[in-house]
Amino acid sequence: MTQHLSGGPVLVVTKELDPAADLVVDELSARRVPVMRFDMGDFPLSISLSVEHAATPWAGVLADEFRSVRLEEVRAVYYRRPRLPAVSDTIAEPHRSWADEQALAGLLGTLYALPVPWVNRPDVDGIASHKPGQLPVAAAHGLRTPRSLITTDPATARKFCQDVGGPVICKPLMGGPLEYEDGRRTGVPTHVVDPDTIDDSVTLTAHLFQEWIPKAHEVRLTVVGTDLFATEIHAGSDAARVDWRSDYDALTYDTCQVPDNVRDGVLGWLDHFRLNFGAFDFAVTPSGDWVMFECNPSGEWSWIQNRTGLPIAAHIAELLAKGRP
């Protein structure tokens, strides 16, 4: 393990309960790298910001009740789905929403101006997370992708199923659970489509249809910088064989090697989007072909480390600790 005895702090921007961030902070502490961890949702109520720009980049202090850092000394930023800034609820609308936007622009805009590595910048992450943009970039970098259709037209969807000539699945275009009024939260799983059931409900929103890829197993490929950590995911139930996220209890895991063409493809994909981290989902066919479904630029990885022992947190910490080129 490399020791980083000097240099500025790493900002860890995340929500309060985040097991993945906990692992990274522990690894940074082991390297004696100073850390300021905070949730943007606490700004400006319990976090203060005072920075000034003259002939140099922004310089000044970000502080909470316990810590403070000089932003010009920051070496890297680890960004993990924090809450958005929120001003006091004593401010009446419409001024409160306006003030929330000012807080976000002031804090996140200042952090964006820092000439340091990110894992990952949320603006870049947001662009890269859209599946319609992911697949052409993957194909351009030599990765095999499933034949896909995005449509709001049921006749087009039925024709796609006919043209594929085999099973077709429907899946969400982006992540995020359904949130019910009673507080329940549930994901929308991938499911196999019966073409005879495709009806006018397709017109209500955009739908993503894809050819079914026969699977020997699936792979979660976590990439940190140029380091690859591949985990085979073996499904033990019918539901998990369609969408492994729907039945975690039926899964078993093993580590595996990454073919050279896949390694080159995912590194090219990340470079295209200027990302330092990505969690890729692949199917491996019975003949051994790797087929990329998607990449989550801020995907979860702590459960993979816990199941396999792969040193993902250590490599994220090392990338952050190196800081500016």
Rosetta blueprint (number, residue, H / E / L):
1 M L
2 T L
3 Q L
4 H L
5 L L
6 S L
7 G L
8 G L
9 P L
10 V E
11 L E
12 V E
13 V E
14 T E
15 K L
16 E L
17 L L
18 D L
19 P H
20 A H
21 A H
22 D H
23 L H
24 V H
25 V H
26 D H
27 E H
28 L H
29 S H
30 A H
31 R L
32 R L
33 V L
34 P L
35 V E
36 M E
37 R E
38 F E
39 D L
40 M H
41 G H
42 D H
43 F L
44 P E
45 L L
46 S L
47 I L
48 S E
49 L E
50 S E
51 V E
52 E E
53 H L
54 A L
55 A L
56 T L
57 P L
58 W L
59 A E
60 G E
61 V E
62 L E
63 A E
64 D L
65 E L
66 F L
67 R L
68 S E
69 V E
70 R E
71 L H
72 E H
73 E H
74 V L
75 R L
76 A E
77 V E
78 Y E
79 Y E
80 R E
81 R L
82 P L
83 R L
84 L L
85 P L
86 A E
87 V L
88 S L
89 D L
90 T L
91 I L
92 A L
93 E L
94 P L
95 H H
96 R H
97 S H
98 W H
99 A H
100 D H
101 E H
102 Q H
103 A H
104 L H
105 A H
106 G H
107 L H
108 L H
109 G H
110 T H
111 L H
112 Y H
113 A L
114 L L
115 P L
116 V L
117 P L
118 W E
119 V E
120 N L
121 R L
122 P H
123 D H
124 V H
125 D H
126 G H
127 I H
128 A H
129 S L
130 H L
131 K H
132 P H
133 G H
134 Q H
135 L H
136 P H
137 V H
138 A H
139 A H
140 A H
141 H L
142 G L
143 L L
144 R E
145 T L
146 P L
147 R L
148 S E
149 L E
150 I E
151 T E
152 T L
153 D L
154 P H
155 A H
156 T H
157 A H
158 R H
159 K H
160 F H
161 C H
162 Q H
163 D H
164 V H
165 G L
166 G L
167 P L
168 V E
169 I E
170 C E
171 K E
172 P L
173 L L
174 M L
175 G L
176 G L
177 P L
178 L E
179 E E
180 Y L
181 E L
182 D L
183 G L
184 R L
185 R E
186 T E
187 G L
188 V L
189 P L
190 T L
191 H E
192 V E
193 V L
194 D L
195 P H
196 D H
197 T H
198 I L
199 D L
200 D H
201 S H
202 V H
203 T H
204 L H
205 T L
206 A L
207 H E
208 L E
209 F E
210 Q E
211 E E
212 W L
213 I L
214 P L
215 K L
216 A L
217 H E
218 E E
219 V E
220 R E
221 L E
222 T E
223 V E
224 V E
225 G L
226 T L
227 D E
228 L E
229 F E
230 A E
231 T E
232 E E
233 I E
234 H E
235 A E
236 G L
237 S L
238 D H
239 A H
240 A H
241 R H
242 V H
243 D L
244 W H
245 R H
246 S H
247 D L
248 Y H
249 D H
250 A H
251 L E
252 T E
253 Y E
254 D E
255 T E
256 C E
257 Q L
258 V L
259 P L
260 D H
261 N H
262 V H
263 R H
264 D H
265 G H
266 V H
267 L H
268 G H
269 W H
270 L H
271 D H
272 H H
273 F H
274 R L
275 L L
276 N L
277 F E
278 G E
279 A E
280 F E
281 D E
282 F E
283 A E
284 V E
285 T L
286 P L
287 S L
288 G L
289 D L
290 W E
291 V E
292 M E
293 F E
294 E E
295 C E
296 N E
297 P L
298 S L
299 G L
300 E L
301 W L
302 S H
303 W H
304 I H
305 Q H
306 N H
307 R H
308 T H
309 G L
310 L L
311 P L
312 I H
313 A H
314 A H
315 H H
316 I H
317 A H
318 E H
319 L H
320 L H
321 A H
322 K H
323 G L
324 R L
325 P L
